[in-house]
């Protein structure tokens, strides 16, 4: 349960930090790129490299970090932009509604259990995240030209969770290689993002913002442990993945909503509060089904 709580807390911290970037004049892309190099380095320092670098192409999972890296970089940037321009709760909801994708995959492909309470909890969870995202009169969400952002976040985040779950199942990625696997995915994301920065510099003359280094360090630490926490939780057998992902995601939705109200003074309506309460109820139903 410790690893699950760690994942929920660090995921919430990530979104709050991204929300604060504009306040301190941080270029979001620059901070995110540094963050991925920091997160990848942390994993290697803590766990080392389990085999010679030259043997990476021989690993059955060698293709996975390439996909995860591309998704990490693009989806994280979308989450940041949504949190900054629309609100923390909308970014969180778009991200965590994706729980439907890995849960359905786990049930269909891995034969995980289907119970009345699990299905009921999943339905309540979807209703909860919708109610949590309903904008108040003070913060109307102008969907024109922006709807594609939460939609892509939903799809991309769901694919990321499904890939991470697949990597953990059936010893596809051995336990002793998981920290390096995660680090390699982070470093790949960093390289992809860095290539974008170099392109912007060559094409448009945009220079790298060096104060983003500190911001990236602050962001990279919780980012590493958010992914490490969920992979360790998956391996702890505390609950099936079809229950673990909803509990994790609904926990982040509820905690991020409360943190946004406390730290960024985001306003919540009665429907928003109802959504938060339903999210907590869904967690209980799914976790104990």
Secondary structure, 3 states (H helix, E strand, C coil): CHHHHHHHHHHHHHHHHHHHCHHHCCCHHHHHHHHHHHHHHHHHHHHCCCCCHHHHHHCCCCCHHHHHHHHHHHHHHHHHHHHHHCCHHHHHHHHHCCHHHHHHHHHHHHCCCCCHHHHHHHHHHHHHHHHHHCCCCCCCCCCCCCHHHHHHHHHHHHHHHHHHHHHHHHHCCCHHHHHHHHHHHHHHHHHHHHHHHHHHHHHHCCCCCCCHHHHHHHHHHHHHHHHHHHHHHHHCCCCCHHHHHHHHHHHHHHHHHHHHHHHHCCCCCHHHHHHHHHHHHHHHHHHCC
